[in-house]
Amino acid sequence: MQTLLVAAECKKIMDQKVTTSIRDLYYALKRTIPGTKENTFEDQQTESDPVVEDLEAMLNTLREKLHLKADRKGYMAGRVVLNDSGDRINCSKMGSSGWAIPSDVEEEIIKFEDVKADYILVIEKDAVWQRLNEDKFWKKQNCIVITGKGQPARGARRLVNRLHKEFKLPVYVLADADVWGYYIYSVIKQGSINLSFLSDRLGTPDAKYVGLTTQDVPKFGIPQNVTIKLNKGDVKRARELLKYMWFKPKEWQKEIRNMLKVGYKLELEALSSKGITFISKKYLPEKIKSQDFLP
């Protein structure tokens, strides 16, 4: 019943040529079944959202093509000119805020007109993205800088996937040197487990990890006093990552084991201890030039 309700509502909004959020969808379909005290839906996260994922899998499509969208999350800057629903956007002229990435970046909505970049840099932290944007890192390095503000939403991951496939651009990921930063990288690279059926459209298997790592501490002379001691949860999670298939390469095994050995993690902002612009003027240019990546 729930599946048919969601499917029928999607068909209705598609016929009307409008879009709606998955939150609006939940409320539009939530009602008490006549003659009972039971509701069609009680919870969005455990009931209506999984039905949307079921429809995606059954129809081999994306929810965006069913005219469903989520909250916007993420920003982009760089030498990219695109058409967004009829409006021409130059992402190199968006000031300090950048272009806000919508939840739906499919070809019907977002059309790339001109892309002049050597690579894509995906940044975990919004604050670090702002630093690189202010320093015009994308202009000096001729790249595209994207932040997902933590784990990127589907729109940002799909945008990276499209730019990589359509323009053959390398993808480098910049995240915290902790188990959660490493996991965010794995989601960008492989896709998430619960959306594995969409990995070909949301994952970018050729992505590489540019940093931060615990091995960078002695390499770049980062002060020990800006590191953070691992807690029990960090240690448990690190040991779990060692067993994951996508962290089996020897380079990743070495990094995770080194984290457990030294007993600390560190955030990207720790690089500011070497100077506010250290990340944009020395750290990233050196690592990218030397191809100092983790696979």
KEDOLO-895671 format. One record per residue (C-alpha): residue number from 0; residue in one letter; x negated, y, z negated. Coordinates in Angstrom, 1 decimal. Layout:
<pts>
+-----+------+--------+--------+--------+
: seq : type :     xx :     yy :     zz :
+-----+------+--------+--------+--------+
: NUM :    A :      X :      Y :      Z :
...
+-----+------+--------+--------+--------+
</pts>
This chain:
<pts>
+-----+------+--------+--------+--------+
: seq : type :     xx :     yy :     zz :
+-----+------+--------+--------+--------+
:   0 :    M :    0.0 :    0.0 :    0.0 :
:   1 :    Q :   -2.7 :    2.4 :   -1.0 :
:   2 :    T :   -4.7 :    1.7 :    2.2 :
:   3 :    L :   -1.6 :    2.3 :    4.4 :
:   4 :    L :   -0.8 :    5.5 :    2.5 :
:   5 :    V :   -4.3 :    6.9 :    3.1 :
:   6 :    A :   -4.4 :    5.8 :    6.7 :
:   7 :    A :   -1.0 :    7.4 :    7.4 :
:   8 :    E :   -2.1 :   10.6 :    5.8 :
:   9 :    C :   -5.3 :   10.7 :    7.9 :
:  10 :    K :   -3.2 :   10.1 :   11.0 :
:  11 :    K :   -0.9 :   13.0 :   10.1 :
:  12 :    I :   -3.7 :   15.5 :    9.5 :
:  13 :    M :   -5.5 :   14.4 :   12.7 :
:  14 :    D :   -2.3 :   15.0 :   14.7 :
:  15 :    Q :   -2.0 :   18.4 :   13.1 :
:  16 :    K :   -5.6 :   19.1 :   14.0 :
:  17 :    V :   -6.5 :   20.2 :   10.5 :
:  18 :    T :   -8.9 :   18.9 :    7.9 :
:  19 :    T :   -8.5 :   18.3 :    4.2 :
:  20 :    S :  -10.8 :   17.4 :    1.2 :
:  21 :    I :  -10.8 :   14.0 :   -0.3 :
:  22 :    R :   -9.6 :   15.7 :   -3.5 :
:  23 :    D :   -6.6 :   17.2 :   -1.7 :
:  24 :    L :   -5.9 :   13.8 :   -0.1 :
:  25 :    Y :   -5.7 :   12.2 :   -3.6 :
:  26 :    Y :   -3.2 :   14.8 :   -4.9 :
:  27 :    A :   -1.2 :   14.7 :   -1.6 :
:  28 :    L :   -0.6 :   11.0 :   -2.0 :
:  29 :    K :   -0.3 :   10.7 :   -5.8 :
:  30 :    R :    3.4 :   10.3 :   -6.8 :
:  31 :    T :    5.6 :    8.0 :   -8.9 :
:  32 :    I :    7.0 :    5.0 :   -7.0 :
:  33 :    P :   10.9 :    5.3 :   -7.2 :
:  34 :    G :   12.5 :    3.1 :   -9.7 :
:  35 :    T :    9.2 :    2.5 :  -11.6 :
:  36 :    K :    6.9 :    4.2 :  -13.9 :
:  37 :    E :    3.9 :    3.4 :  -11.7 :
:  38 :    N :    2.0 :    5.9 :   -9.6 :
:  39 :    T :    0.6 :    5.3 :   -6.2 :
:  40 :    F :   -2.8 :    6.5 :   -7.4 :
:  41 :    E :   -4.1 :    7.0 :  -10.9 :
:  42 :    D :   -7.7 :    7.9 :  -10.3 :
:  43 :    Q :   -9.5 :    9.4 :   -7.3 :
:  44 :    Q :  -13.0 :    7.9 :   -7.9 :
:  45 :    T :  -11.9 :    4.3 :   -8.4 :
:  46 :    E :   -8.8 :    4.2 :   -6.2 :
:  47 :    S :   -8.4 :    6.7 :   -3.3 :
:  48 :    D :  -12.1 :    7.2 :   -2.6 :
:  49 :    P :  -12.9 :    3.5 :   -2.2 :
:  50 :    V :   -9.9 :    3.2 :    0.2 :
:  51 :    V :  -11.4 :    5.9 :    2.4 :
:  52 :    E :  -14.6 :    3.9 :    2.4 :
:  53 :    D :  -12.7 :    0.8 :    3.4 :
:  54 :    L :  -11.1 :    2.6 :    6.3 :
:  55 :    E :  -14.5 :    3.8 :    7.4 :
:  56 :    A :  -15.8 :    0.2 :    7.4 :
:  57 :    M :  -12.7 :   -1.2 :    9.1 :
:  58 :    L :  -12.7 :    1.4 :   11.9 :
:  59 :    N :  -16.5 :    1.7 :   12.1 :
:  60 :    T :  -16.3 :    5.5 :   11.8 :
:  61 :    L :  -17.1 :    8.3 :    9.5 :
:  62 :    R :  -14.5 :    9.9 :    7.2 :
:  63 :    E :  -15.3 :   13.2 :    8.8 :
:  64 :    K :  -13.8 :   11.8 :   12.0 :
:  65 :    L :  -10.7 :   11.1 :   10.0 :
:  66 :    H :  -10.6 :   14.8 :    9.3 :
:  67 :    L :  -11.6 :   14.3 :    5.6 :
:  68 :    K :  -14.4 :   16.4 :    4.0 :
:  69 :    A :  -16.2 :   16.8 :    0.7 :
:  70 :    D :  -17.6 :   19.9 :   -1.0 :
:  71 :    R :  -20.5 :   21.6 :    0.8 :
:  72 :    K :  -23.9 :   20.9 :   -0.7 :
:  73 :    G :  -27.2 :   22.0 :    0.8 :
:  74 :    Y :  -28.9 :   24.7 :    2.9 :
:  75 :    M :  -31.0 :   24.9 :    6.0 :
:  76 :    A :  -33.5 :   27.4 :    7.4 :
:  77 :    G :  -35.8 :   27.3 :   10.5 :
:  78 :    R :  -35.9 :   27.8 :   14.2 :
:  79 :    V :  -32.6 :   26.2 :   14.9 :
:  80 :    V :  -29.7 :   27.8 :   16.9 :
:  81 :    L :  -26.4 :   26.0 :   16.6 :
:  82 :    N :  -22.8 :   26.4 :   17.4 :
:  83 :    D :  -20.6 :   25.9 :   14.3 :
:  84 :    S :  -16.9 :   25.6 :   15.3 :
:  85 :    G :  -17.4 :   28.2 :   18.0 :
:  86 :    D :  -19.7 :   30.6 :   16.0 :
:  87 :    R :  -23.3 :   30.9 :   17.1 :
:  88 :    I :  -25.6 :   30.5 :   14.1 :
:  89 :    N :  -29.4 :   31.3 :   14.2 :
:  90 :    C :  -30.8 :   29.6 :   11.1 :
:  91 :    S :  -34.0 :   31.7 :   11.3 :
:  92 :    K :  -32.0 :   34.8 :   10.6 :
:  93 :    M :  -29.9 :   33.8 :    7.6 :
:  94 :    G :  -31.8 :   35.8 :    5.0 :
:  95 :    S :  -32.5 :   34.4 :    1.5 :
:  96 :    S :  -29.5 :   32.1 :    1.4 :
:  97 :    G :  -29.9 :   30.0 :    4.6 :
:  98 :    W :  -27.2 :   28.3 :    6.5 :
:  99 :    A :  -24.8 :   26.4 :    4.2 :
: 100 :    I :  -24.5 :   22.8 :    5.5 :
: 101 :    P :  -20.8 :   21.8 :    5.9 :
: 102 :    S :  -19.6 :   18.3 :    5.0 :
: 103 :    D :  -18.7 :   17.6 :    8.7 :
: 104 :    V :  -21.7 :   18.0 :   11.0 :
: 105 :    E :  -20.5 :   15.7 :   13.8 :
: 106 :    E :  -21.0 :   16.7 :   17.4 :
: 107 :    E :  -17.4 :   18.0 :   17.7 :
: 108 :    I :  -18.1 :   20.6 :   15.0 :
: 109 :    I :  -21.9 :   21.3 :   15.1 :
: 110 :    K :  -23.6 :   21.6 :   18.5 :
: 111 :    F :  -27.3 :   22.2 :   18.6 :
: 112 :    E :  -28.2 :   24.9 :   21.2 :
: 113 :    D :  -31.9 :   25.4 :   20.6 :
: 114 :    V :  -34.3 :   23.6 :   18.3 :
: 115 :    K :  -38.0 :   24.6 :   18.1 :
: 116 :    A :  -39.7 :   22.8 :   15.2 :
: 117 :    D :  -42.4 :   20.3 :   14.7 :
: 118 :    Y :  -40.8 :   18.5 :   11.8 :
: 119 :    I :  -38.1 :   18.5 :    9.1 :
: 120 :    L :  -38.9 :   19.0 :    5.4 :
: 121 :    V :  -36.1 :   17.8 :    3.1 :
: 122 :    I :  -36.5 :   19.2 :   -0.4 :
: 123 :    E :  -34.9 :   17.9 :   -3.6 :
: 124 :    K :  -34.8 :   21.1 :   -5.5 :
: 125 :    D :  -32.8 :   24.2 :   -4.5 :
: 126 :    A :  -35.2 :   26.4 :   -6.4 :
: 127 :    V :  -38.2 :   25.0 :   -4.5 :
: 128 :    W :  -36.3 :   25.4 :   -1.2 :
: 129 :    Q :  -35.8 :   29.1 :   -2.1 :
: 130 :    R :  -39.5 :   29.5 :   -2.8 :
: 131 :    L :  -40.4 :   28.0 :    0.6 :
: 132 :    N :  -37.8 :   30.1 :    2.3 :
: 133 :    E :  -39.0 :   33.3 :    0.6 :
: 134 :    D :  -42.5 :   32.5 :    1.7 :
: 135 :    K :  -41.3 :   31.8 :    5.2 :
: 136 :    F :  -42.9 :   28.4 :    5.1 :
: 137 :    W :  -40.6 :   27.2 :    7.9 :
: 138 :    K :  -41.9 :   30.1 :   10.2 :
: 139 :    K :  -45.6 :   29.6 :    9.4 :
: 140 :    Q :  -45.4 :   25.8 :    9.7 :
: 141 :    N :  -42.8 :   25.8 :   12.5 :
: 142 :    C :  -40.5 :   23.4 :   10.7 :
: 143 :    I :  -37.0 :   23.1 :    9.4 :
: 144 :    V :  -36.5 :   23.2 :    5.6 :
: 145 :    I :  -33.4 :   21.6 :    4.2 :
: 146 :    T :  -32.3 :   21.1 :    0.6 :
: 147 :    G :  -29.6 :   18.8 :   -0.6 :
: 148 :    K :  -29.7 :   20.3 :   -4.1 :
: 149 :    G :  -30.5 :   16.9 :   -5.8 :
: 150 :    Q :  -29.3 :   13.8 :   -4.0 :
: 151 :    P :  -28.2 :   15.1 :   -0.6 :
: 152 :    A :  -24.5 :   14.9 :    0.2 :
: 153 :    R :  -23.4 :   13.0 :    3.3 :
: 154 :    G :  -23.3 :   16.1 :    5.5 :
: 155 :    A :  -27.0 :   16.9 :    4.8 :
: 156 :    R :  -28.1 :   13.3 :    5.3 :
: 157 :    R :  -26.1 :   13.1 :    8.6 :
: 158 :    L :  -27.6 :   16.4 :    9.7 :
: 159 :    V :  -31.2 :   15.1 :    9.1 :
: 160 :    N :  -30.3 :   11.9 :   10.9 :
: 161 :    R :  -29.0 :   13.8 :   14.0 :
: 162 :    L :  -31.9 :   16.2 :   14.2 :
: 163 :    H :  -34.4 :   13.3 :   13.9 :
: 164 :    K :  -32.6 :   11.2 :   16.6 :
: 165 :    E :  -31.7 :   13.9 :   19.0 :
: 166 :    F :  -35.0 :   15.9 :   18.9 :
: 167 :    K :  -37.5 :   13.2 :   17.8 :
: 168 :    L :  -38.5 :   15.3 :   14.8 :
: 169 :    P :  -40.5 :   13.6 :   12.0 :
: 170 :    V :  -38.9 :   13.8 :    8.5 :
: 171 :    Y :  -40.8 :   14.5 :    5.4 :
: 172 :    V :  -39.3 :   14.4 :    1.9 :
: 173 :    L :  -40.4 :   16.5 :   -1.0 :
: 174 :    A :  -39.1 :   15.5 :   -4.5 :
: 175 :    D :  -40.0 :   15.3 :   -8.1 :
: 176 :    A :  -42.6 :   12.8 :   -9.2 :
: 177 :    D :  -40.2 :   10.7 :  -11.2 :
: 178 :    V :  -38.0 :    7.6 :  -10.6 :
: 179 :    W :  -35.0 :    9.7 :   -9.7 :
: 180 :    G :  -37.0 :   11.7 :   -7.1 :
: 181 :    Y :  -38.3 :    8.5 :   -5.6 :
: 182 :    Y :  -34.7 :    7.1 :   -5.5 :
: 183 :    I :  -33.5 :   10.2 :   -3.7 :
: 184 :    Y :  -36.1 :    9.6 :   -1.1 :
: 185 :    S :  -35.0 :    6.0 :   -0.7 :
: 186 :    V :  -31.4 :    7.2 :   -0.1 :
: 187 :    I :  -32.5 :    9.6 :    2.6 :
: 188 :    K :  -34.6 :    6.8 :    4.2 :
: 189 :    Q :  -32.4 :    3.8 :    3.8 :
: 190 :    G :  -29.0 :    5.1 :    2.9 :
: 191 :    S :  -27.1 :    4.3 :   -0.3 :
: 192 :    I :  -26.1 :    0.8 :   -1.3 :
: 193 :    N :  -22.3 :    1.4 :   -1.5 :
: 194 :    L :  -22.4 :    3.1 :    2.0 :
: 195 :    S :  -24.7 :    0.5 :    3.6 :
: 196 :    F :  -22.3 :    0.1 :    6.5 :
: 197 :    L :  -23.1 :    3.7 :    7.5 :
: 198 :    S :  -26.9 :    3.5 :    7.1 :
: 199 :    D :  -27.4 :    3.9 :   10.9 :
: 200 :    R :  -25.8 :    7.3 :   10.7 :
: 201 :    L :  -26.7 :    8.5 :    7.2 :
: 202 :    G :  -30.2 :    7.0 :    6.8 :
: 203 :    T :  -33.4 :    8.0 :    8.5 :
: 204 :    P :  -35.8 :    4.9 :    8.3 :
: 205 :    D :  -38.7 :    6.8 :    9.8 :
: 206 :    A :  -38.7 :    9.4 :    6.9 :
: 207 :    K :  -41.9 :    9.7 :    4.9 :
: 208 :    Y :  -42.6 :   10.9 :    1.4 :
: 209 :    V :  -44.9 :   13.9 :    1.2 :
: 210 :    G :  -44.8 :   14.3 :   -2.6 :
: 211 :    L :  -44.8 :   15.0 :   -5.5 :
: 212 :    T :  -46.7 :   12.0 :   -6.9 :
: 213 :    T :  -48.5 :   11.3 :  -10.2 :
: 214 :    Q :  -51.6 :   10.7 :   -8.2 :
: 215 :    D :  -51.5 :   14.4 :   -7.1 :
: 216 :    V :  -52.3 :   15.5 :  -10.7 :
: 217 :    P :  -56.1 :   14.8 :  -10.5 :
: 218 :    K :  -56.2 :   15.3 :   -6.7 :
: 219 :    F :  -55.0 :   18.9 :   -7.0 :
: 220 :    G :  -56.2 :   19.7 :  -10.5 :
: 221 :    I :  -52.7 :   20.0 :  -11.9 :
: 222 :    P :  -52.9 :   20.7 :  -15.7 :
: 223 :    Q :  -51.9 :   17.8 :  -17.9 :
: 224 :    N :  -49.8 :   20.1 :  -20.1 :
: 225 :    V :  -47.1 :   20.5 :  -17.4 :
: 226 :    T :  -46.5 :   16.7 :  -17.2 :
: 227 :    I :  -43.5 :   15.1 :  -19.0 :
: 228 :    K :  -43.9 :   11.9 :  -21.1 :
: 229 :    L :  -41.9 :    9.0 :  -19.7 :
: 230 :    N :  -39.0 :    7.9 :  -21.9 :
: 231 :    K :  -37.6 :    4.3 :  -22.2 :
: 232 :    G :  -35.1 :    4.9 :  -19.4 :
: 233 :    D :  -37.9 :    6.1 :  -17.1 :
: 234 :    V :  -40.0 :    3.0 :  -17.8 :
: 235 :    K :  -37.0 :    0.7 :  -17.3 :
: 236 :    R :  -36.1 :    2.3 :  -14.0 :
: 237 :    A :  -39.7 :    2.3 :  -12.7 :
: 238 :    R :  -39.9 :   -1.4 :  -13.3 :
: 239 :    E :  -36.7 :   -1.9 :  -11.4 :
: 240 :    L :  -38.0 :    0.2 :   -8.5 :
: 241 :    L :  -41.0 :   -2.1 :   -8.2 :
: 242 :    K :  -38.6 :   -4.9 :   -7.3 :
: 243 :    Y :  -36.7 :   -3.0 :   -4.7 :
: 244 :    M :  -37.3 :   -4.0 :   -1.1 :
: 245 :    W :  -37.9 :   -0.5 :    0.1 :
: 246 :    F :  -40.6 :    0.1 :   -2.6 :
: 247 :    K :  -42.5 :   -3.0 :   -1.7 :
: 248 :    P :  -45.2 :   -1.3 :    0.5 :
: 249 :    K :  -48.5 :   -1.3 :   -1.3 :
: 250 :    E :  -48.7 :    2.5 :   -1.4 :
: 251 :    W :  -45.4 :    2.7 :   -3.4 :
: 252 :    Q :  -46.4 :   -0.2 :   -5.6 :
: 253 :    K :  -49.7 :    1.7 :   -6.4 :
: 254 :    E :  -47.8 :    5.0 :   -7.1 :
: 255 :    I :  -45.1 :    3.5 :   -9.4 :
: 256 :    R :  -47.7 :    1.4 :  -11.3 :
: 257 :    N :  -49.9 :    4.5 :  -11.7 :
: 258 :    M :  -46.9 :    6.3 :  -13.2 :
: 259 :    L :  -46.4 :    3.5 :  -15.7 :
: 260 :    K :  -50.1 :    3.6 :  -16.4 :
: 261 :    V :  -50.5 :    7.3 :  -17.1 :
: 262 :    G :  -47.1 :    7.4 :  -18.9 :
: 263 :    Y :  -45.9 :   10.7 :  -17.4 :
: 264 :    K :  -43.8 :   12.3 :  -14.7 :
: 265 :    L :  -43.6 :   15.8 :  -13.4 :
: 266 :    E :  -41.3 :   18.2 :  -11.6 :
: 267 :    L :  -42.0 :   20.1 :   -8.4 :
: 268 :    E :  -42.0 :   23.3 :  -10.3 :
: 269 :    A :  -45.1 :   22.1 :  -12.2 :
: 270 :    L :  -47.1 :   23.1 :   -9.1 :
: 271 :    S :  -46.4 :   26.7 :  -10.1 :
: 272 :    S :  -48.9 :   26.3 :  -12.8 :
: 273 :    K :  -51.5 :   26.6 :  -10.0 :
: 274 :    G :  -49.8 :   29.8 :   -8.8 :
: 275 :    I :  -46.3 :   30.7 :   -7.6 :
: 276 :    T :  -47.2 :   30.2 :   -3.9 :
: 277 :    F :  -49.5 :   27.2 :   -4.4 :
: 278 :    I :  -46.9 :   24.8 :   -3.1 :
: 279 :    S :  -46.4 :   26.7 :    0.2 :
: 280 :    K :  -50.0 :   27.9 :    0.8 :
: 281 :    K :  -52.1 :   25.0 :   -0.3 :
: 282 :    Y :  -50.2 :   21.8 :   -1.5 :
: 283 :    L :  -47.9 :   21.2 :    1.4 :
: 284 :    P :  -50.1 :   22.4 :    4.3 :
: 285 :    E :  -52.9 :   20.2 :    3.0 :
: 286 :    K :  -50.8 :   17.1 :    2.6 :
: 287 :    I :  -49.0 :   17.5 :    5.9 :
: 288 :    K :  -52.2 :   18.2 :    7.8 :
: 289 :    S :  -54.0 :   15.2 :    6.4 :
: 290 :    Q :  -50.8 :   13.0 :    6.8 :
: 291 :    D :  -51.0 :   12.1 :    3.1 :
: 292 :    F :  -47.6 :   10.4 :    3.0 :
: 293 :    L :  -46.0 :    7.4 :    1.3 :
: 294 :    P :  -44.1 :    5.2 :    3.7 :
+-----+------+--------+--------+--------+
</pts>
